[in-house]
Every structure is written in structure tokens, then in C-alpha cells.
Amino acid sequence: MEQLGEKLRLLRQRQGLTVRELAKQVGVSFSNIASIERGTSKPSLDLLKKLADLYEVSYDQLLNDECEV
């Protein structure tokens, strides 16, 4: 089962984005994205929506441990 941070890292890498590029696209700091991917913090609902829209996935796919991305 993939955790949220792992899923977000995988999706970012599939898009060919660096952490800095992604942070700029969604309007947050580099460290914010990095800490979410490491699992040391959680995204706000607003950021989660931006990421789901960017990656064209549903909230369920991001948040549900049993859903693959």
C-alpha cells in the first residue's frame, strides 16, 4: 500500500517534474512539497485539490491506501 507522500512523488516523477517545478506550479514552497512527499506533513485541502487536478486523479486515488495511481 502506498502512502500519500509516495503516491505524490510517483505522480510528480511520471510528469517529469522536479520538486521545485511542482512547488512553483501549485504555489507553495519547495520545502512544503518535500515534507509532504517524505510523509512528515500533510497537504491542505486546497493543495490536495490542486495536486489532484494537476495529475488528473481523484481524491480517492490519492487518499485511499487501496487505490493505485
CHARMM-style PDB file with segment names, atoms N, HN, CA, C and O in Angstrom:
ATOM      1  N   MET     1       0.830  -1.181   0.000  1.00  0.00      PROA
ATOM      2  CA  MET     1       0.000   0.000   0.000  1.00  0.00      PROA
ATOM      3  C   MET     1       0.878   1.249   0.000  1.00  0.00      PROA
ATOM      4  O   MET     1       1.837   1.368   0.763  1.00  0.00      PROA
ATOM      5  N   GLU     2       0.523   2.146  -0.860  1.00  0.00      PROA
ATOM      6  HN  GLU     2      -0.255   2.049  -1.480  1.00  0.00      PROA
ATOM      7  CA  GLU     2       1.290   3.378  -0.957  1.00  0.00      PROA
ATOM      8  C   GLU     2       0.688   4.453  -0.068  1.00  0.00      PROA
ATOM      9  O   GLU     2      -0.530   4.619  -0.017  1.00  0.00      PROA
ATOM     10  N   GLN     3       1.532   5.166   0.618  1.00  0.00      PROA
ATOM     11  HN  GLN     3       2.522   5.032   0.576  1.00  0.00      PROA
ATOM     12  CA  GLN     3       1.104   6.302   1.413  1.00  0.00      PROA
ATOM     13  C   GLN     3       0.966   7.514   0.503  1.00  0.00      PROA
ATOM     14  O   GLN     3       1.455   7.506  -0.626  1.00  0.00      PROA
ATOM     15  N   LEU     4       0.309   8.544   0.990  1.00  0.00      PROA
ATOM     16  HN  LEU     4      -0.089   8.550   1.908  1.00  0.00      PROA
ATOM     17  CA  LEU     4       0.052   9.736   0.194  1.00  0.00      PROA
ATOM     18  C   LEU     4       1.340  10.341  -0.365  1.00  0.00      PROA
ATOM     19  O   LEU     4       1.409  10.644  -1.556  1.00  0.00      PROA
ATOM     20  N   GLY     5       2.346  10.517   0.466  1.00  0.00      PROA
ATOM     21  HN  GLY     5       2.289  10.270   1.434  1.00  0.00      PROA
ATOM     22  CA  GLY     5       3.605  11.104   0.013  1.00  0.00      PROA
ATOM     23  C   GLY     5       4.254  10.305  -1.101  1.00  0.00      PROA
ATOM     24  O   GLY     5       4.779  10.874  -2.058  1.00  0.00      PROA
ATOM     25  N   GLU     6       4.217   8.986  -0.977  1.00  0.00      PROA
ATOM     26  HN  GLU     6       3.791   8.524  -0.199  1.00  0.00      PROA
ATOM     27  CA  GLU     6       4.790   8.117  -2.006  1.00  0.00      PROA
ATOM     28  C   GLU     6       4.018   8.251  -3.309  1.00  0.00      PROA
ATOM     29  O   GLU     6       4.613   8.290  -4.385  1.00  0.00      PROA
ATOM     30  N   LYS     7       2.701   8.322  -3.218  1.00  0.00      PROA
ATOM     31  HN  LYS     7       2.217   8.291  -2.343  1.00  0.00      PROA
ATOM     32  CA  LYS     7       1.872   8.484  -4.417  1.00  0.00      PROA
ATOM     33  C   LYS     7       2.168   9.807  -5.101  1.00  0.00      PROA
ATOM     34  O   LYS     7       2.304   9.876  -6.323  1.00  0.00      PROA
ATOM     35  N   LEU     8       2.265  10.852  -4.299  1.00  0.00      PROA
ATOM     36  HN  LEU     8       2.154  10.797  -3.306  1.00  0.00      PROA
ATOM     37  CA  LEU     8       2.531  12.171  -4.878  1.00  0.00      PROA
ATOM     38  C   LEU     8       3.909  12.222  -5.542  1.00  0.00      PROA
ATOM     39  O   LEU     8       4.062  12.834  -6.599  1.00  0.00      PROA
ATOM     40  N   ARG     9       4.898  11.592  -4.938  1.00  0.00      PROA
ATOM     41  HN  ARG     9       4.774  11.095  -4.080  1.00  0.00      PROA
ATOM     42  CA  ARG     9       6.237  11.544  -5.538  1.00  0.00      PROA
ATOM     43  C   ARG     9       6.192  10.784  -6.870  1.00  0.00      PROA
ATOM     44  O   ARG     9       6.772  11.225  -7.863  1.00  0.00      PROA
ATOM     45  N   LEU    10       5.515   9.665  -6.882  1.00  0.00      PROA
ATOM     46  HN  LEU    10       5.044   9.307  -6.076  1.00  0.00      PROA
ATOM     47  CA  LEU    10       5.403   8.873  -8.105  1.00  0.00      PROA
ATOM     48  C   LEU    10       4.713   9.669  -9.216  1.00  0.00      PROA
ATOM     49  O   LEU    10       5.173   9.675 -10.358  1.00  0.00      PROA
ATOM     50  N   LEU    11       3.619  10.334  -8.880  1.00  0.00      PROA
ATOM     51  HN  LEU    11       3.246  10.329  -7.953  1.00  0.00      PROA
ATOM     52  CA  LEU    11       2.906  11.128  -9.878  1.00  0.00      PROA
ATOM     53  C   LEU    11       3.763  12.283 -10.386  1.00  0.00      PROA
ATOM     54  O   LEU    11       3.761  12.575 -11.582  1.00  0.00      PROA
ATOM     55  N   ARG    12       4.489  12.938  -9.495  1.00  0.00      PROA
ATOM     56  HN  ARG    12       4.491  12.701  -8.524  1.00  0.00      PROA
ATOM     57  CA  ARG    12       5.372  14.040  -9.905  1.00  0.00      PROA
ATOM     58  C   ARG    12       6.444  13.540 -10.857  1.00  0.00      PROA
ATOM     59  O   ARG    12       6.718  14.168 -11.879  1.00  0.00      PROA
ATOM     60  N   GLN    13       7.046  12.417 -10.521  1.00  0.00      PROA
ATOM     61  HN  GLN    13       6.823  11.907  -9.690  1.00  0.00      PROA
ATOM     62  CA  GLN    13       8.097  11.856 -11.359  1.00  0.00      PROA
ATOM     63  C   GLN    13       7.560  11.425 -12.722  1.00  0.00      PROA
ATOM     64  O   GLN    13       8.238  11.588 -13.736  1.00  0.00      PROA
ATOM     65  N   ARG    14       6.354  10.880 -12.749  1.00  0.00      PROA
ATOM     66  HN  ARG    14       5.803  10.747 -11.925  1.00  0.00      PROA
ATOM     67  CA  ARG    14       5.734  10.498 -14.025  1.00  0.00      PROA
ATOM     68  C   ARG    14       5.528  11.708 -14.930  1.00  0.00      PROA
ATOM     69  O   ARG    14       5.603  11.600 -16.154  1.00  0.00      PROA
ATOM     70  N   GLN    15       5.269  12.863 -14.313  1.00  0.00      PROA
ATOM     71  HN  GLN    15       5.208  12.951 -13.319  1.00  0.00      PROA
ATOM     72  CA  GLN    15       5.080  14.100 -15.071  1.00  0.00      PROA
ATOM     73  C   GLN    15       6.421  14.717 -15.468  1.00  0.00      PROA
ATOM     74  O   GLN    15       6.455  15.677 -16.238  1.00  0.00      PROA
ATOM     75  N   GLY    16       7.515  14.179 -14.955  1.00  0.00      PROA
ATOM     76  HN  GLY    16       7.488  13.399 -14.330  1.00  0.00      PROA
ATOM     77  CA  GLY    16       8.841  14.704 -15.262  1.00  0.00      PROA
ATOM     78  C   GLY    16       9.134  16.025 -14.565  1.00  0.00      PROA
ATOM     79  O   GLY    16       9.908  16.839 -15.068  1.00  0.00      PROA
ATOM     80  N   LEU    17       8.515  16.237 -13.408  1.00  0.00      PROA
ATOM     81  HN  LEU    17       7.886  15.575 -13.000  1.00  0.00      PROA
ATOM     82  CA  LEU    17       8.689  17.485 -12.671  1.00  0.00      PROA
ATOM     83  C   LEU    17       9.658  17.300 -11.507  1.00  0.00      PROA
ATOM     84  O   LEU    17       9.705  16.240 -10.883  1.00  0.00      PROA
ATOM     85  N   THR    18      10.421  18.339 -11.229  1.00  0.00      PROA
ATOM     86  HN  THR    18      10.382  19.200 -11.736  1.00  0.00      PROA
ATOM     87  CA  THR    18      11.218  18.354 -10.004  1.00  0.00      PROA
ATOM     88  C   THR    18      10.323  18.867  -8.882  1.00  0.00      PROA
ATOM     89  O   THR    18       9.233  19.380  -9.132  1.00  0.00      PROA
ATOM     90  N   VAL    19      10.787  18.727  -7.659  1.00  0.00      PROA
ATOM     91  HN  VAL    19      11.673  18.310  -7.455  1.00  0.00      PROA
ATOM     92  CA  VAL    19      10.031  19.237  -6.520  1.00  0.00      PROA
ATOM     93  C   VAL    19       9.867  20.751  -6.656  1.00  0.00      PROA
ATOM     94  O   VAL    19       8.791  21.289  -6.395  1.00  0.00      PROA
ATOM     95  N   ARG    20      10.914  21.420  -7.056  1.00  0.00      PROA
ATOM     96  HN  ARG    20      11.788  20.983  -7.269  1.00  0.00      PROA
ATOM     97  CA  ARG    20      10.854  22.884  -7.218  1.00  0.00      PROA
ATOM     98  C   ARG    20       9.863  23.292  -8.301  1.00  0.00      PROA
ATOM     99  O   ARG    20       9.112  24.250  -8.124  1.00  0.00      PROA
ATOM    100  N   GLU    21       9.856  22.576  -9.414  1.00  0.00      PROA
ATOM    101  HN  GLU    21      10.466  21.797  -9.558  1.00  0.00      PROA
ATOM    102  CA  GLU    21       8.915  22.901 -10.502  1.00  0.00      PROA
ATOM    103  C   GLU    21       7.472  22.704 -10.042  1.00  0.00      PROA
ATOM    104  O   GLU    21       6.609  23.539 -10.313  1.00  0.00      PROA
ATOM    105  N   LEU    22       7.218  21.605  -9.351  1.00  0.00      PROA
ATOM    106  HN  LEU    22       7.919  20.927  -9.131  1.00  0.00      PROA
ATOM    107  CA  LEU    22       5.870  21.343  -8.865  1.00  0.00      PROA
ATOM    108  C   LEU    22       5.440  22.413  -7.867  1.00  0.00      PROA
ATOM    109  O   LEU    22       4.322  22.924  -7.940  1.00  0.00      PROA
ATOM    110  N   ALA    23       6.326  22.746  -6.941  1.00  0.00      PROA
ATOM    111  HN  ALA    23       7.233  22.330  -6.882  1.00  0.00      PROA
ATOM    112  CA  ALA    23       6.011  23.764  -5.934  1.00  0.00      PROA
ATOM    113  C   ALA    23       5.628  25.079  -6.603  1.00  0.00      PROA
ATOM    114  O   ALA    23       4.678  25.741  -6.186  1.00  0.00      PROA
ATOM    115  N   LYS    24       6.360  25.448  -7.624  1.00  0.00      PROA
ATOM    116  HN  LYS    24       7.132  24.911  -7.963  1.00  0.00      PROA
ATOM    117  CA  LYS    24       6.066  26.687  -8.340  1.00  0.00      PROA
ATOM    118  C   LYS    24       4.708  26.608  -9.034  1.00  0.00      PROA
ATOM    119  O   LYS    24       3.949  27.577  -9.012  1.00  0.00      PROA
ATOM    120  N   GLN    25       4.397  25.485  -9.639  1.00  0.00      PROA
ATOM    121  HN  GLN    25       5.014  24.698  -9.657  1.00  0.00      PROA
ATOM    122  CA  GLN    25       3.124  25.317 -10.355  1.00  0.00      PROA
ATOM    123  C   GLN    25       1.917  25.413  -9.433  1.00  0.00      PROA
ATOM    124  O   GLN    25       0.880  25.949  -9.824  1.00  0.00      PROA
ATOM    125  N   VAL    26       2.042  24.902  -8.218  1.00  0.00      PROA
ATOM    126  HN  VAL    26       2.884  24.467  -7.900  1.00  0.00      PROA
ATOM    127  CA  VAL    26       0.894  24.895  -7.306  1.00  0.00      PROA
ATOM    128  C   VAL    26       0.953  26.013  -6.266  1.00  0.00      PROA
ATOM    129  O   VAL    26       0.049  26.141  -5.440  1.00  0.00      PROA
ATOM    130  N   GLY    27       2.006  26.816  -6.304  1.00  0.00      PROA
ATOM    131  HN  GLY    27       2.740  26.713  -6.974  1.00  0.00      PROA
ATOM    132  CA  GLY    27       2.083  27.992  -5.455  1.00  0.00      PROA
ATOM    133  C   GLY    27       2.417  27.760  -3.999  1.00  0.00      PROA
ATOM    134  O   GLY    27       1.921  28.460  -3.116  1.00  0.00      PROA
ATOM    135  N   VAL    28       3.266  26.768  -3.751  1.00  0.00      PROA
ATOM    136  HN  VAL    28       3.669  26.199  -4.467  1.00  0.00      PROA
ATOM    137  CA  VAL    28       3.725  26.523  -2.380  1.00  0.00      PROA
ATOM    138  C   VAL    28       5.244  26.443  -2.389  1.00  0.00      PROA
ATOM    139  O   VAL    28       5.869  26.475  -3.449  1.00  0.00      PROA
ATOM    140  N   SER    29       5.830  26.341  -1.209  1.00  0.00      PROA
ATOM    141  HN  SER    29       5.322  26.315  -0.348  1.00  0.00      PROA
ATOM    142  CA  SER    29       7.282  26.279  -1.118  1.00  0.00      PROA
ATOM    143  C   SER    29       7.808  24.887  -1.474  1.00  0.00      PROA
ATOM    144  O   SER    29       7.104  23.882  -1.377  1.00  0.00      PROA
ATOM    145  N   PHE    30       9.060  24.875  -1.883  1.00  0.00      PROA
ATOM    146  HN  PHE    30       9.632  25.691  -1.961  1.00  0.00      PROA
ATOM    147  CA  PHE    30       9.771  23.624  -2.157  1.00  0.00      PROA
ATOM    148  C   PHE    30       9.738  22.724  -0.929  1.00  0.00      PROA
ATOM    149  O   PHE    30       9.485  21.524  -1.038  1.00  0.00      PROA
ATOM    150  N   SER    31       9.994  23.305   0.238  1.00  0.00      PROA
ATOM    151  HN  SER    31      10.199  24.280   0.327  1.00  0.00      PROA
ATOM    152  CA  SER    31      10.054  22.503   1.464  1.00  0.00      PROA
ATOM    153  C   SER    31       8.697  21.911   1.828  1.00  0.00      PROA
ATOM    154  O   SER    31       8.626  20.837   2.425  1.00  0.00      PROA
ATOM    155  N   ASN    32       7.622  22.609   1.471  1.00  0.00      PROA
ATOM    156  HN  ASN    32       7.681  23.482   0.986  1.00  0.00      PROA
ATOM    157  CA  ASN    32       6.282  22.091   1.733  1.00  0.00      PROA
ATOM    158  C   ASN    32       6.065  20.798   0.940  1.00  0.00      PROA
ATOM    159  O   ASN    32       5.633  19.791   1.500  1.00  0.00      PROA
ATOM    160  N   ILE    33       6.360  20.827  -0.342  1.00  0.00      PROA
ATOM    161  HN  ILE    33       6.711  21.645  -0.797  1.00  0.00      PROA
ATOM    162  CA  ILE    33       6.208  19.625  -1.191  1.00  0.00      PROA
ATOM    163  C   ILE    33       7.124  18.517  -0.697  1.00  0.00      PROA
ATOM    164  O   ILE    33       6.698  17.368  -0.579  1.00  0.00      PROA
ATOM    165  N   ALA    34       8.362  18.845  -0.413  1.00  0.00      PROA
ATOM    166  HN  ALA    34       8.708  19.778  -0.509  1.00  0.00      PROA
ATOM    167  CA  ALA    34       9.327  17.830   0.034  1.00  0.00      PROA
ATOM    168  C   ALA    34       8.870  17.163   1.324  1.00  0.00      PROA
ATOM    169  O   ALA    34       8.987  15.945   1.463  1.00  0.00      PROA
ATOM    170  N   SER    35       8.354  17.938   2.263  1.00  0.00      PROA
ATOM    171  HN  SER    35       8.259  18.927   2.150  1.00  0.00      PROA
ATOM    172  CA  SER    35       7.929  17.333   3.533  1.00  0.00      PROA
ATOM    173  C   SER    35       6.673  16.478   3.354  1.00  0.00      PROA
ATOM    174  O   SER    35       6.499  15.487   4.063  1.00  0.00      PROA
ATOM    175  N   ILE    36       5.808  16.845   2.429  1.00  0.00      PROA
ATOM    176  HN  ILE    36       5.949  17.650   1.854  1.00  0.00      PROA
ATOM    177  CA  ILE    36       4.627  16.017   2.140  1.00  0.00      PROA
ATOM    178  C   ILE    36       5.067  14.693   1.524  1.00  0.00      PROA
ATOM    179  O   ILE    36       4.568  13.634   1.904  1.00  0.00      PROA
ATOM    180  N   GLU    37       5.989  14.749   0.585  1.00  0.00      PROA
ATOM    181  HN  GLU    37       6.395  15.609   0.277  1.00  0.00      PROA
ATOM    182  CA  GLU    37       6.472  13.517  -0.052  1.00  0.00      PROA
ATOM    183  C   GLU    37       7.206  12.614   0.938  1.00  0.00      PROA
ATOM    184  O   GLU    37       7.162  11.391   0.810  1.00  0.00      PROA
ATOM    185  N   ARG    38       7.876  13.205   1.918  1.00  0.00      PROA
ATOM    186  HN  ARG    38       7.911  14.199   2.023  1.00  0.00      PROA
ATOM    187  CA  ARG    38       8.566  12.408   2.950  1.00  0.00      PROA
ATOM    188  C   ARG    38       7.608  11.863   3.993  1.00  0.00      PROA
ATOM    189  O   ARG    38       7.963  10.975   4.769  1.00  0.00      PROA
ATOM    190  N   GLY    39       6.392  12.396   4.010  1.00  0.00      PROA
ATOM    191  HN  GLY    39       6.104  13.117   3.380  1.00  0.00      PROA
ATOM    192  CA  GLY    39       5.409  11.934   4.979  1.00  0.00      PROA
ATOM    193  C   GLY    39       5.495  12.624   6.319  1.00  0.00      PROA
ATOM    194  O   GLY    39       4.909  12.158   7.296  1.00  0.00      PROA
ATOM    195  N   THR    40       6.225  13.743   6.383  1.00  0.00      PROA
ATOM    196  HN  THR    40       6.701  14.122   5.589  1.00  0.00      PROA
ATOM    197  CA  THR    40       6.358  14.453   7.656  1.00  0.00      PROA
ATOM    198  C   THR    40       5.318  15.553   7.821  1.00  0.00      PROA
ATOM    199  O   THR    40       5.198  16.135   8.899  1.00  0.00      PROA
ATOM    200  N   SER    41       4.564  15.845   6.758  1.00  0.00      PROA
ATOM    201  HN  SER    41       4.662  15.372   5.883  1.00  0.00      PROA
ATOM    202  CA  SER    41       3.436  16.775   6.871  1.00  0.00      PROA
ATOM    203  C   SER    41       2.367  16.363   5.867  1.00  0.00      PROA
ATOM    204  O   SER    41       2.600  15.534   4.988  1.00  0.00      PROA
ATOM    205  N   LYS    42       1.192  16.962   6.021  1.00  0.00      PROA
ATOM    206  HN  LYS    42       1.003  17.636   6.735  1.00  0.00      PROA
ATOM    207  CA  LYS    42       0.069  16.638   5.139  1.00  0.00      PROA
ATOM    208  C   LYS    42      -0.328  17.887   4.370  1.00  0.00      PROA
ATOM    209  O   LYS    42      -0.192  19.000   4.879  1.00  0.00      PROA
ATOM    210  N   PRO    43      -0.815  17.715   3.157  1.00  0.00      PROA
ATOM    211  CA  PRO    43      -1.222  18.889   2.375  1.00  0.00      PROA
ATOM    212  C   PRO    43      -2.544  19.462   2.873  1.00  0.00      PROA
ATOM    213  O   PRO    43      -3.381  18.745   3.422  1.00  0.00      PROA
ATOM    214  N   SER    44      -2.711  20.749   2.674  1.00  0.00      PROA
ATOM    215  HN  SER    44      -2.030  21.330   2.229  1.00  0.00      PROA
ATOM    216  CA  SER    44      -4.003  21.372   2.970  1.00  0.00      PROA
ATOM    217  C   SER    44      -5.015  20.852   1.948  1.00  0.00      PROA
ATOM    218  O   SER    44      -4.635  20.281   0.926  1.00  0.00      PROA
ATOM    219  N   LEU    45      -6.284  21.048   2.225  1.00  0.00      PROA
ATOM    220  HN  LEU    45      -6.593  21.512   3.055  1.00  0.00      PROA
ATOM    221  CA  LEU    45      -7.314  20.622   1.271  1.00  0.00      PROA
ATOM    222  C   LEU    45      -7.167  21.362  -0.055  1.00  0.00      PROA
ATOM    223  O   LEU    45      -7.370  20.781  -1.121  1.00  0.00      PROA
ATOM    224  N   ASP    46      -6.813  22.649   0.014  1.00  0.00      PROA
ATOM    225  HN  ASP    46      -6.648  23.121   0.880  1.00  0.00      PROA
ATOM    226  CA  ASP    46      -6.615  23.435  -1.202  1.00  0.00      PROA
ATOM    227  C   ASP    46      -5.475  22.855  -2.039  1.00  0.00      PROA
ATOM    228  O   ASP    46      -5.608  22.704  -3.253  1.00  0.00      PROA
ATOM    229  N   LEU    47      -4.364  22.534  -1.395  1.00  0.00      PROA
ATOM    230  HN  LEU    47      -4.256  22.657  -0.408  1.00  0.00      PROA
ATOM    231  CA  LEU    47      -3.228  21.965  -2.114  1.00  0.00      PROA
ATOM    232  C   LEU    47      -3.575  20.584  -2.658  1.00  0.00      PROA
ATOM    233  O   LEU    47      -3.196  20.243  -3.778  1.00  0.00      PROA
ATOM    234  N   LEU    48      -4.283  19.803  -1.882  1.00  0.00      PROA
ATOM    235  HN  LEU    48      -4.591  20.081  -0.972  1.00  0.00      PROA
ATOM    236  CA  LEU    48      -4.688  18.474  -2.334  1.00  0.00      PROA
ATOM    237  C   LEU    48      -5.541  18.568  -3.598  1.00  0.00      PROA
ATOM    238  O   LEU    48      -5.382  17.765  -4.517  1.00  0.00      PROA
ATOM    239  N   LYS    49      -6.443  19.547  -3.644  1.00  0.00      PROA
ATOM    240  HN  LYS    49      -6.572  20.200  -2.898  1.00  0.00      PROA
ATOM    241  CA  LYS    49      -7.266  19.754  -4.831  1.00  0.00      PROA
ATOM    242  C   LYS    49      -6.399  20.139  -6.026  1.00  0.00      PROA
ATOM    243  O   LYS    49      -6.590  19.618  -7.125  1.00  0.00      PROA
ATOM    244  N   LYS    50      -5.451  21.043  -5.819  1.00  0.00      PROA
ATOM    245  HN  LYS    50      -5.295  21.467  -4.927  1.00  0.00      PROA
ATOM    246  CA  LYS    50      -4.563  21.465  -6.906  1.00  0.00      PROA
ATOM    247  C   LYS    50      -3.760  20.279  -7.445  1.00  0.00      PROA
ATOM    248  O   LYS    50      -3.601  20.128  -8.657  1.00  0.00      PROA
ATOM    249  N   LEU    51      -3.264  19.454  -6.553  1.00  0.00      PROA
ATOM    250  HN  LEU    51      -3.393  19.576  -5.569  1.00  0.00      PROA
ATOM    251  CA  LEU    51      -2.474  18.295  -6.975  1.00  0.00      PROA
ATOM    252  C   LEU    51      -3.335  17.280  -7.718  1.00  0.00      PROA
ATOM    253  O   LEU    51      -2.917  16.750  -8.748  1.00  0.00      PROA
ATOM    254  N   ALA    52      -4.521  17.006  -7.210  1.00  0.00      PROA
ATOM    255  HN  ALA    52      -4.860  17.436  -6.374  1.00  0.00      PROA
ATOM    256  CA  ALA    52      -5.421  16.062  -7.886  1.00  0.00      PROA
ATOM    257  C   ALA    52      -5.774  16.574  -9.285  1.00  0.00      PROA
ATOM    258  O   ALA    52      -5.795  15.804 -10.245  1.00  0.00      PROA
ATOM    259  N   ASP    53      -6.050  17.869  -9.395  1.00  0.00      PROA
ATOM    260  HN  ASP    53      -6.033  18.495  -8.615  1.00  0.00      PROA
ATOM    261  CA  ASP    53      -6.360  18.450 -10.706  1.00  0.00      PROA
ATOM    262  C   ASP    53      -5.163  18.374 -11.646  1.00  0.00      PROA
ATOM    263  O   ASP    53      -5.303  18.009 -12.813  1.00  0.00      PROA
ATOM    264  N   LEU    54      -3.994  18.718 -11.134  1.00  0.00      PROA
ATOM    265  HN  LEU    54      -3.881  19.014 -10.185  1.00  0.00      PROA
ATOM    266  CA  LEU    54      -2.782  18.699 -11.945  1.00  0.00      PROA
ATOM    267  C   LEU    54      -2.485  17.299 -12.484  1.00  0.00      PROA
ATOM    268  O   LEU    54      -2.135  17.133 -13.653  1.00  0.00      PROA
ATOM    269  N   TYR    55      -2.627  16.309 -11.628  1.00  0.00      PROA
ATOM    270  HN  TYR    55      -2.912  16.444 -10.679  1.00  0.00      PROA
ATOM    271  CA  TYR    55      -2.317  14.932 -12.005  1.00  0.00      PROA
ATOM    272  C   TYR    55      -3.494  14.191 -12.623  1.00  0.00      PROA
ATOM    273  O   TYR    55      -3.366  13.038 -13.035  1.00  0.00      PROA
ATOM    274  N   GLU    56      -4.642  14.862 -12.685  1.00  0.00      PROA
ATOM    275  HN  GLU    56      -4.746  15.799 -12.350  1.00  0.00      PROA
ATOM    276  CA  GLU    56      -5.857  14.275 -13.263  1.00  0.00      PROA
ATOM    277  C   GLU    56      -6.227  12.952 -12.605  1.00  0.00      PROA
ATOM    278  O   GLU    56      -6.467  11.943 -13.269  1.00  0.00      PROA
ATOM    279  N   VAL    57      -6.264  12.995 -11.267  1.00  0.00      PROA
ATOM    280  HN  VAL    57      -6.069  13.814 -10.728  1.00  0.00      PROA
ATOM    281  CA  VAL    57      -6.683  11.848 -10.471  1.00  0.00      PROA
ATOM    282  C   VAL    57      -7.741  12.318  -9.482  1.00  0.00      PROA
ATOM    283  O   VAL    57      -7.909  13.517  -9.263  1.00  0.00      PROA
ATOM    284  N   SER    58      -8.445  11.377  -8.894  1.00  0.00      PROA
ATOM    285  HN  SER    58      -8.309  10.402  -9.072  1.00  0.00      PROA
ATOM    286  CA  SER    58      -9.474  11.720  -7.913  1.00  0.00      PROA
ATOM    287  C   SER    58      -8.860  11.790  -6.518  1.00  0.00      PROA
ATOM    288  O   SER    58      -7.751  11.312  -6.280  1.00  0.00      PROA
ATOM    289  N   TYR    59      -9.617  12.401  -5.602  1.00  0.00      PROA
ATOM    290  HN  TYR    59     -10.518  12.789  -5.796  1.00  0.00      PROA
ATOM    291  CA  TYR    59      -9.191  12.408  -4.209  1.00  0.00      PROA
ATOM    292  C   TYR    59      -9.053  10.986  -3.687  1.00  0.00      PROA
ATOM    293  O   TYR    59      -8.120  10.680  -2.944  1.00  0.00      PROA
ATOM    294  N   ASP    60      -9.987  10.111  -4.077  1.00  0.00      PROA
ATOM    295  HN  ASP    60     -10.745  10.360  -4.680  1.00  0.00      PROA
ATOM    296  CA  ASP    60      -9.934   8.720  -3.623  1.00  0.00      PROA
ATOM    297  C   ASP    60      -8.617   8.070  -4.011  1.00  0.00      PROA
ATOM    298  O   ASP    60      -8.012   7.353  -3.214  1.00  0.00      PROA
ATOM    299  N   GLN    61      -8.176   8.321  -5.235  1.00  0.00      PROA
ATOM    300  HN  GLN    61      -8.668   8.903  -5.882  1.00  0.00      PROA
ATOM    301  CA  GLN    61      -6.924   7.728  -5.678  1.00  0.00      PROA
ATOM    302  C   GLN    61      -5.745   8.229  -4.845  1.00  0.00      PROA
ATOM    303  O   GLN    61      -4.796   7.483  -4.604  1.00  0.00      PROA
ATOM    304  N   LEU    62      -5.800   9.461  -4.416  1.00  0.00      PROA
ATOM    305  HN  LEU    62      -6.571  10.067  -4.612  1.00  0.00      PROA
ATOM    306  CA  LEU    62      -4.716   9.998  -3.609  1.00  0.00      PROA
ATOM    307  C   LEU    62      -4.786   9.536  -2.158  1.00  0.00      PROA
ATOM    308  O   LEU    62      -3.767   9.179  -1.567  1.00  0.00      PROA
ATOM    309  N   LEU    63      -5.977   9.543  -1.589  1.00  0.00      PROA
ATOM    310  HN  LEU    63      -6.805   9.834  -2.069  1.00  0.00      PROA
ATOM    311  CA  LEU    63      -6.115   9.320  -0.160  1.00  0.00      PROA
ATOM    312  C   LEU    63      -6.349   7.881   0.269  1.00  0.00      PROA
ATOM    313  O   LEU    63      -6.034   7.520   1.403  1.00  0.00      PROA
ATOM    314  N   ASN    64      -6.889   7.063  -0.604  1.00  0.00      PROA
ATOM    315  HN  ASN    64      -7.145   7.357  -1.525  1.00  0.00      PROA
ATOM    316  CA  ASN    64      -7.207   5.698  -0.256  1.00  0.00      PROA
ATOM    317  C   ASN    64      -5.993   4.812  -0.460  1.00  0.00      PROA
ATOM    318  O   ASN    64      -5.463   4.729  -1.568  1.00  0.00      PROA
ATOM    319  N   ASP    65      -5.551   4.153   0.592  1.00  0.00      PROA
ATOM    320  HN  ASP    65      -5.981   4.221   1.492  1.00  0.00      PROA
ATOM    321  CA  ASP    65      -4.381   3.283   0.515  1.00  0.00      PROA
ATOM    322  C   ASP    65      -4.558   2.137  -0.479  1.00  0.00      PROA
ATOM    323  O   ASP    65      -3.575   1.607  -0.999  1.00  0.00      PROA
ATOM    324  N   GLU    66      -5.800   1.756  -0.743  1.00  0.00      PROA
ATOM    325  HN  GLU    66      -6.598   2.186  -0.321  1.00  0.00      PROA
ATOM    326  CA  GLU    66      -6.037   0.616  -1.616  1.00  0.00      PROA
ATOM    327  C   GLU    66      -6.149   0.995  -3.085  1.00  0.00      PROA
ATOM    328  O   GLU    66      -6.179   0.118  -3.949  1.00  0.00      PROA
ATOM    329  N   CYS    67      -6.210   2.288  -3.377  1.00  0.00      PROA
ATOM    330  HN  CYS    67      -6.185   3.000  -2.675  1.00  0.00      PROA
ATOM    331  CA  CYS    67      -6.325   2.741  -4.778  1.00  0.00      PROA
ATOM    332  C   CYS    67      -4.935   3.003  -5.349  1.00  0.00      PROA
ATOM    333  O   CYS    67      -4.093   3.646  -4.721  1.00  0.00      PROA
ATOM    334  N   GLU    68      -4.725   2.496  -6.537  1.00  0.00      PROA
ATOM    335  HN  GLU    68      -5.409   1.975  -7.046  1.00  0.00      PROA
ATOM    336  CA  GLU    68      -3.461   2.729  -7.234  1.00  0.00      PROA
ATOM    337  C   GLU    68      -3.556   3.996  -8.061  1.00  0.00      PROA
ATOM    338  O   GLU    68      -4.640   4.402  -8.480  1.00  0.00      PROA
ATOM    339  N   VAL    69      -2.405   4.617  -8.292  1.00  0.00      PROA
ATOM    340  HN  VAL    69      -1.525   4.288  -7.951  1.00  0.00      PROA
ATOM    341  CA  VAL    69      -2.365   5.790  -9.168  1.00  0.00      PROA
ATOM    342  C   VAL    69      -1.610   5.456 -10.434  1.00  0.00      PROA
ATOM    343  OT1 VAL    69      -1.462   6.311 -11.308  1.00  0.00      PROA
TER     344      VAL     69
END
